[in-house]
Amino acid sequence: METEQMDTECVVQTKAQPPLPCLPHLRVRIPKGFASLSPPVWRASTVLFPNMEALRQYHASDEESWSYGLQSTPTQYELAQKLAQIEGGYHSLLLPSGLAAFSLIQFTFLRHGDGLLIPDSVYFPNRTHAEWLMRDFGIKVQFYDPMNLPALSKLITAKTKLIFIEAPGSITMEVPDIPAITALAQSRGVITAIDNTWSGGLLCRPFDLGVDITMQALTKYQSGGSDVLMGSIVTRELRLHDQLRTRRRHMGWGVSSDDCYFLLRSLPSMAVRIAQHGANAQALANWLNQRKEVVRVLHPALPDCAGHAFWQRDFSGASGLFSVVFNKRYRQTQVDAFIEDLQLFGIGYSWGGAHSLVMHYDVLSQRSIAVWPPTEWHDRDEVGCLVRLYCGLESPAELIADVEQSMSRHLV
């Protein structure tokens, strides 16, 4: 028997639905009167113009108008203004990192055939960046002894366009005579820029010392949390700021508004934090300076540190970073074991956060003209491994106890 199959049509009765709202254009009204101690976070790629006239009137050199999120948002602009005030400048730019700030300065003021002078003690990534410029872009880069002003003077030529300063020097902590260097540069028509990261912009005011441009890695004390990458450039002269700002726009460098918020949240406590970092480091440095295992403690506040008198004159205090040189009787394997057995000091680059850090450096591998150890050291024949210490927000007693327990186990 054939089974007859019948198609059954199922009809569903539905009510008429109202039209969906246009989701991108939902309107809200926020009541007036809300106030908070926290700054608002303005996120944007697209920035709206109120009308066509405003669009046509916009000019990229106008810093008081908005055009695109890459250039600025109110959140970024607030952070930039506050950073300029901290360092005594009038204009500030934000970059993705401290190295990006260093790079922008070079790409703004140097052309093929121009000369760049950099201290031999410069932060190593800045050294490799300058060497790249020399190799691939035809910039003449020369490294100078930051403590030898007559030698620096001889290096300046008609082609020298930029002298970079770092105070104190990376790793070896020497403090140069900043006003003498800037006076020399001004007499020869050369721009000066300084890496002011060690001071956080609070302990040294480079513009009062004659510097044209300051840069910092905001990754450090301004963040304070070891979780944000950012850099800054601050100037007083509008002419320099406009040149830097134009080149930043060409390079397409911008920063996150969320990252700016993290820094804005941390800025109010920065002075208190730096003071504590500095006190912790001073206590540990003083203790280490009495130890038989140590040949030298490289800390600007100690009288035998190179440039100590300049630090006393030009800085209002010290931060949490310094280095220690152990006696050569301790092998590298012993120093490595000492580092690895520290409980409160993490092995890692950067600094500026709440946690203490430690790192070993081979000084000669990061210098090109320096004699290491310096010839004026009476104990230079005893110099061994150099270790850089950053003191976080642990108590001084805890830091000293940690260093002592590891030294007693491995530096014997």
C-alpha positions in Angstrom: 0.0 0.0 0.0 1.4 3.3 -1.0 1.7 5.9 1.8 0.5 9.2 0.6 2.7 12.0 1.9 1.2 15.4 2.2 3.2 18.6 2.5 2.0 20.4 5.6 2.5 24.2 5.6 3.0 25.5 9.1 2.0 29.1 9.5 3.3 31.1 12.5 1.4 34.0 13.7 3.6 36.9 14.9 2.9 40.3 16.3 4.1 43.3 14.4 7.5 44.4 15.9 8.5 48.0 16.4 11.6 49.0 14.4 14.9 48.4 16.1 16.7 51.5 17.4 19.7 52.8 15.4 22.3 51.4 17.7 25.3 53.7 16.7 23.1 56.7 17.4 21.5 56.0 20.8 21.2 59.2 22.8 21.9 59.5 26.5 21.7 62.4 29.0 24.2 62.6 31.9 23.0 64.8 34.8 25.2 67.7 35.6 27.1 68.0 38.9 29.1 64.8 38.9 32.7 65.5 40.3 35.5 63.0 40.8 39.2 63.2 41.9 40.0 60.8 39.0 40.4 62.3 35.5 38.1 61.0 32.8 39.5 58.7 30.2 38.7 59.9 26.7 39.3 57.2 24.1 39.1 58.0 20.4 40.5 57.2 17.0 37.8 59.3 15.2 37.3 62.8 16.4 34.2 64.6 15.2 34.2 68.1 13.7 31.1 70.2 14.6 30.7 71.4 11.0 32.4 71.7 7.6 33.7 75.1 8.4 35.6 73.7 11.4 37.0 70.9 9.3 38.3 73.4 6.7 39.7 75.7 9.3 41.6 73.0 11.1 45.4 73.2 10.8 47.8 70.6 12.1 49.9 73.1 13.9 47.0 74.2 16.1 47.5 72.2 19.3 44.3 73.6 20.8 41.9 71.8 18.4 41.1 68.2 18.0 41.4 66.2 14.8 42.3 62.6 15.4 43.0 60.3 18.3 46.6 59.6 17.3 47.6 63.2 17.9 45.8 63.7 21.2 42.7 63.3 23.3 41.9 65.4 26.4 43.3 62.6 28.6 46.6 62.7 26.8 46.7 66.4 26.7 46.1 66.6 30.5 49.1 64.3 31.2 51.3 66.2 28.8 50.6 69.5 30.5 51.2 68.1 34.0 54.6 66.6 32.9 55.7 69.9 31.5 54.8 71.7 34.7 56.8 69.1 36.8 60.0 69.7 34.8 59.5 73.5 34.5 58.8 73.4 30.8 56.0 74.8 28.7 55.3 72.1 26.1 55.3 68.3 26.3 54.9 65.4 23.9 54.0 61.8 24.8 55.7 58.8 23.0 55.3 55.0 23.2 58.6 54.6 25.2 61.7 56.4 26.5 63.6 55.0 23.5 61.0 56.4 21.2 61.5 59.9 22.8 65.2 59.6 22.3 64.6 58.5 18.7 62.2 61.4 17.9 64.7 64.0 19.1 67.4 62.6 16.8 65.1 62.2 13.7 63.9 65.8 14.3 67.2 67.6 14.5 69.6 65.5 12.5 70.1 65.0 8.8 72.6 63.1 6.7 76.1 64.4 7.4 75.1 66.1 10.7 77.0 65.4 13.9 75.7 63.9 17.1 77.7 63.8 20.4 76.6 61.2 23.0 78.2 60.4 26.4 80.1 57.2 26.5 78.1 56.2 29.6 74.7 56.5 27.8 71.9 54.0 28.3 72.8 51.1 26.1 69.7 51.0 23.8 70.3 54.7 23.1 73.9 53.8 22.1 72.8 51.1 19.7 70.1 53.4 18.2 72.7 56.1 17.6 75.0 53.6 16.0 72.2 52.5 13.7 71.7 56.2 12.6 75.4 56.4 11.9 75.4 53.1 9.9 72.2 53.5 7.9 71.5 57.3 7.8 74.9 58.9 7.5 74.8 60.7 10.9 78.2 61.2 12.3 78.0 59.9 15.9 80.8 60.4 18.4 80.9 59.3 22.0 82.4 61.7 24.6 83.7 61.4 28.1 81.0 63.2 30.1 83.5 64.2 32.8 86.1 65.7 30.3 84.8 69.1 29.1 88.0 70.1 27.2 87.8 66.9 25.2 84.1 67.4 24.5 84.9 70.9 23.2 87.4 69.6 20.7 84.7 67.2 19.2 82.3 70.0 18.3 82.4 71.0 14.7 80.3 73.1 12.3 78.4 69.9 11.6 77.5 69.2 15.2 73.8 69.7 15.6 72.9 67.9 18.9 74.7 67.1 22.2 73.0 64.5 24.3 73.5 64.4 28.1 72.6 61.8 30.6 72.7 62.5 34.3 73.8 60.4 36.1 75.3 58.1 33.5 73.7 54.7 33.0 75.2 52.0 35.2 78.4 53.9 36.3 76.4 56.8 37.8 78.8 59.7 37.0 77.2 63.1 37.1 78.4 65.6 34.5 78.7 69.3 34.8 75.4 70.1 33.0 75.6 73.9 33.0 79.2 73.8 31.7 78.1 71.5 28.8 75.0 73.6 27.9 77.1 76.8 28.0 79.6 75.3 25.7 76.9 74.1 23.3 75.1 77.5 23.3 78.4 79.2 22.4 78.7 76.9 19.4 75.0 77.1 18.4 74.3 73.4 19.3 71.0 72.0 20.7 71.3 70.1 24.0 69.0 67.3 25.1 69.1 65.4 28.4 67.8 62.1 29.7 66.3 63.1 33.0 64.7 59.7 33.9 66.8 59.0 37.0 65.5 62.2 38.7 61.9 61.6 37.6 61.9 65.3 36.7 61.5 66.1 40.4 65.1 66.0 41.6 66.7 67.9 38.7 65.4 70.9 36.7 67.4 70.8 33.5 65.9 74.0 31.9 67.4 76.0 34.8 70.7 74.5 33.9 70.5 75.7 30.3 69.3 72.5 28.6 67.0 72.9 25.6 65.1 69.6 25.6 64.4 67.0 28.3 63.3 63.4 27.8 62.2 60.7 30.2 61.1 57.1 30.2 57.7 57.5 32.0 57.8 53.7 32.3 59.8 54.4 35.5 58.6 56.6 38.4 55.7 58.3 36.7 54.1 54.8 36.2 55.3 53.4 39.5 53.6 50.0 38.7 56.1 48.4 36.3 53.2 47.9 33.9 53.2 50.9 31.5 55.5 51.8 28.6 55.7 55.5 27.7 58.1 58.3 27.2 58.0 62.1 27.2 59.8 65.1 25.7 59.5 68.5 27.3 60.6 71.9 26.0 60.4 75.5 26.8 60.8 76.9 23.3 57.7 76.7 21.1 60.0 76.5 18.0 61.6 73.3 19.2 58.2 71.9 20.3 56.6 72.5 16.9 59.5 70.8 15.1 59.2 67.8 17.4 55.4 67.7 17.2 55.5 67.8 13.4 58.0 64.9 13.2 56.0 62.9 15.7 52.9 63.3 13.5 55.0 62.1 10.5 56.2 59.1 12.4 52.7 58.1 13.4 53.5 57.8 17.1 50.7 57.9 19.7 49.9 56.6 23.1 46.9 54.9 24.7 44.5 57.0 26.7 44.2 54.2 29.2 47.9 54.2 29.8 47.8 57.9 30.3 45.2 57.4 32.9 47.4 55.0 34.8 50.1 57.7 34.9 47.7 60.4 35.9 46.6 58.2 38.7 50.2 57.7 39.9 51.5 61.3 39.5 50.1 62.6 42.9 52.1 60.1 44.8 55.3 60.3 42.8 57.2 62.7 45.0 56.5 60.6 48.1 57.5 57.4 46.3 60.8 58.8 44.9 61.7 60.1 48.4 61.2 56.6 49.8 63.1 54.9 47.0 65.9 57.4 47.6 66.0 56.8 51.3 66.0 53.1 50.8 68.9 53.3 48.3 70.9 55.6 50.4 70.6 53.3 53.4 71.7 50.3 51.4 74.5 52.2 49.7 75.9 53.4 53.0 75.8 49.8 54.3 77.5 48.4 51.3 80.1 51.1 51.4 81.4 49.5 54.7 81.5 45.9 53.4 84.8 44.2 52.7 83.3 42.5 49.7 82.8 45.8 48.0 85.4 47.9 46.2 83.2 50.8 45.2 79.6 51.9 45.6 78.6 54.1 42.6 75.9 56.4 44.1 75.9 60.2 43.3 75.3 61.0 46.9 78.5 59.4 48.0 81.6 61.7 48.1 83.8 59.4 46.0 81.3 59.1 43.2 82.4 60.9 40.0 80.6 64.3 39.8 79.4 64.2 43.4 79.9 68.0 43.7 77.8 68.6 40.6 75.1 66.4 42.0 75.1 68.4 45.2 74.8 71.6 43.2 72.2 70.6 40.6 70.1 67.9 42.2 67.7 68.2 45.2 68.0 64.5 46.1 68.7 61.0 44.9 66.5 58.3 43.6 66.5 54.5 44.0 69.1 53.4 41.4 72.8 52.8 42.0 75.6 50.3 41.3 78.1 48.4 43.4 81.5 47.0 42.3 82.6 43.8 44.0 86.2 42.8 44.6 87.8 40.8 41.8 88.5 37.9 44.1 84.8 36.9 43.5 84.3 35.0 40.3 81.4 35.7 38.0 79.8 32.5 39.0 79.8 33.6 42.6 78.3 37.0 41.8 75.7 35.2 39.7 74.8 33.0 42.6 74.6 36.0 44.9 72.1 37.7 42.5 70.0 34.6 42.1 69.8 34.0 45.8 68.4 37.4 46.6 64.8 37.1 47.8 63.5 40.7 47.5 65.4 41.7 44.3 64.0 40.4 41.0 66.4 40.0 38.1 65.0 42.3 35.5 65.5 45.4 33.4 63.9 48.8 34.0 63.0 50.2 37.4 60.7 52.8 39.1 58.2 50.4 40.5 57.5 49.1 44.0 59.7 46.0 43.7 63.4 46.0 44.0 65.5 44.8 41.1 69.1 43.7 40.4 71.1 43.3 37.2 74.7 42.5 36.3 76.6 44.6 33.7 79.8 44.2 31.8 80.9 47.9 31.7 83.5 47.6 28.9 81.0 45.9 26.6 78.8 49.0 26.7 81.5 51.6 26.3 83.7 52.6 23.4 86.2 55.2 24.7 86.1 54.8 28.5 88.9 53.4 30.5 87.4 51.0 33.1 88.1 51.1 35.9 89.0 54.8 35.9 92.7 55.6 36.2 92.1 57.9 39.2 90.8 55.0 41.4 93.5 54.0 43.8 91.9 50.6 44.2 91.4 49.9 40.5 93.5 46.7 40.6 90.8 45.2 42.9 87.8 45.9 40.6 85.6 43.0 39.7 82.0 42.5 38.7 79.5 45.4 38.6 76.0 44.9 39.8 73.2 47.5 39.5 70.6 47.7 42.3 67.2 49.3 42.3 65.6 49.8 45.7 61.8 49.4 45.7 59.4 50.2 48.5 60.5 47.4 50.9 61.9 48.7 54.2 65.7 49.5 54.3 66.2 46.9 57.0 64.6 44.2 54.8 66.7 45.1 51.8 69.9 45.1 53.8 69.1 41.8 55.4 68.4 40.2 52.1 71.7 41.4 50.6 73.6 40.3 53.7 72.2 36.8 53.7 73.1 36.3 50.0 76.6 37.8 50.4 77.3 35.5 53.4 76.4 32.5 51.4 78.1 33.2 48.1 80.8 36.0 48.5 83.1 34.1 50.8 
